[in-house]
Every structure is written in C-alpha cells, then in structure tokens.
Amino acid sequence: MNSAKHTAVVIPAYKPDDRLPPYVEALKTAGVGKIVIVDDGSGEGHKALFASIPQDEVTHVISYVPNAGKGVALKRGMQYILDSCPDQQYIITADSDGQHTVKDVLRMAEALTENSEGVLLGSRDFSQPDVPFKSRNGNRITSTVFKLLYGVWVSDTQTGLRGFAREHLPLMIAVKGDRYEYEMNVLIECAHKHLPMRALPIQTVYENNNEGSHFRAVRDSARIYSVILAGFFRFISASVLSFLLDYGLYLLFNNVLKAAAPSMGQQMDFLFLHFVPHIAIATVTARILSGIFNFTVNRKFVFGDKSSAKKSFPRYLAVFFLNMFLSAALTSSLHLWFGWSDNLIKIPVDILLFFMSYTLQQRWVFRG
C-alpha cells in the first residue's frame, strides 16, 4: 500500500508485554515505511523483549533510562523521524498495549494520504457494552469540558492513535508536557491554532479490562485536568484582579458623584433601558481603567497571544464595550425595577458577563 510506505508509526512503550514484537512485525508486513519504538525506561527486565525486535531499514528502537513519560517518548520518536526519515510524509502514533489494530493504522495512513489537513484522531465507540466504566464516563466528561472551554468537540480526547502530516512535526515536538498530559496539550494547541481535528472511527479494543495500560487514574487524570483548566484558572485570576480594581473604582466614583452631584440621580431612558447618570459614569470610568489592565494581563499571561496587539486590541474593545454597556444597563435597570442596591446588584451582573467574556476572548479576541 503506497500510503503506508510513506508513513512512519511511533510507538511509545513502557514495560510492554509480549504483544509488542508481533504487533511491530504485523505493521512491517503490512508495508509501513518506518516503525519507531521508544523504550521509555522499561528497565533490565524488558531488554530481551526489545532486543527481539529486529532493527533494520524499517524498524528502529530508541532506548533510554529512566522512565520519562509518554510525552517525552512520543517527542523523542518524532524528533528521530524529523532528523533521519525524510521520506516519511505522514506520522501516526499508536499505543503498545494492543488497543490499535494494524487495520486501523493502515486506514489512518490512507485517510491522511487523501486529506492531510490538521490532525486525524482515532475515535473509539464508547457506547459499546465492553468499554470499561471509567473509560466511557471519563472520556464523555472530558469531551464536554473541552468543548465548553475551547469550543471544539473532540469525541475521544484520550486516544493514542493520532495522525498528521510531516509539516506539523515541529509543532508537535514543541508542545509542552512529559507524561499523559502531553496528548491533551496537543489538542489544546490545535484548538488555539484553529488546526482541524478530524475523527476517524476505529475499533474499540479493551483486553483484560484495559489492564495493560499504565495510566494512573487519580494522578494522571489530575495532570490532564490541570492542563485543560489551566487557561481558565488563569483567566479567573486575571478577572478577579480586574474585578476588584473595577469594583473599587466604581464604588469610589459612584459614591463621590452621588455626594457631589445629587441631580445625577435622576432617571434617564434609552430605548427600553433605564440609566442613572452617576451609575453610568462610574461604570464607564472604572471599566476603562480596569479594562486596560485586563487586556494586558489576558494577552500576555492568560492566552499567550504572540500576535501584534493591533490585531487583538480592536476585537478586545468590541467585547469590552459590549460588557460595559450591558453592565451599566443591567445594573441600572435592576436597581430601578426592583429597588435593589446599585452597589450590590453589580456583582451578580458582572459574574454572568464574565462567562460571556471568557468565551469571546478565548475563541475570538486572542486567537493568535
């Protein structure tokens, strides 16, 4: 098969069982152009197993100690392909525990030949009855959280069968992460760069209830979710600081204006909304000052936007003025309609606007 001939398969392996050598041989027999097995510090007890895999023009074994993690193993294999395998135009990563069949690897190679755009993800069917409970529910929850935070639905976020064109090798090698969190970082990086993530349905294989996996449910799940939520937590921190600055300035200006100019407490109508001048002025002034602070922090530390500020700042201003308008209008209207404190009602109003702001900034403003 021509597509397989120009495809390299990277297999990270940590203390694999006897299924690995015949799996490698089956890939070789199927016509895969290059197979790179990375012995991720499996130790003395597995030297004989790796030695049983013949190294030739197709098969290459990379070994090192100590164990460094799946992310490191994948990047070591990719670096070898980048440096030493110029003829391999497509790269596929596959696990060593028997989950990814040779047939699916070949299907992925063929699909990449037909369309190499973005990243192709082998997607398992988690509705099947033989899928372990933790795998089924863990993936569903992770997919939902990923969609909410990054705006992209990935049906199988933890699949190890992934394929992409050679041009993406530098990006994949540069992605941070040493262990299982690396694969989640890849998805996040693709979402940030608007790199398409396409699903390829594959066979769902769980032998012995997935006992061959070295995934540690608590520790590795914590690593993965810390990666998924890291950007959101940074946004929360920046927003809290900006909110404290905004609310402090609002209280200062609102109370000063009420005391210095009582006439500014008269109601003003605009369309179907009601405004109180001192509330509107205090809101606008405080929001402008806190907005400058928030833009700087979000651009540099939250979303890591390396593009010119000339590109993101106009978009930020659009979200900024929308938030400011809605904050002033809703705070004034709820104050007049229900007689609620104009100082207190601003808090729940801005909390609701906070989630809207995150979505717009993450998916539109700082997309560079």
Secondary structure, 3 states (H helix, E strand, C coil): CHHHHCEEEEEEECCCCCCHHHHHHHHHHCCCCEEEEEEECCCHHHHHHHHCCCCCCCEEEEEECCCCCHHHHHHHHHHHHHHHCCCCCEEEECCCCCCCCHHHHHHHHHHHHHCCCCEEEEECCCCCCCCCHHHHHHHHHHHHHHHHHHCCCCCCCCCCCEEEEHHHHHHHHHCCCCCCHHHHHHHHHHHHCCCCEEEEECCCCCHHHHCCCCCCHHHHHHHHHHHHHHHHHHHHHHHHHHHHHHHHHHHHHHHHHHHHCHHHHCCEEECCEEECHHHHHHHHHHHHHHHHHHHHHHHHHHCCCCCCHHHHHHHHHHHHHHHHHHHHHHHHHHHHHHCCCCCCCHHHHHHHHHHHHHHHHHHHHCCC
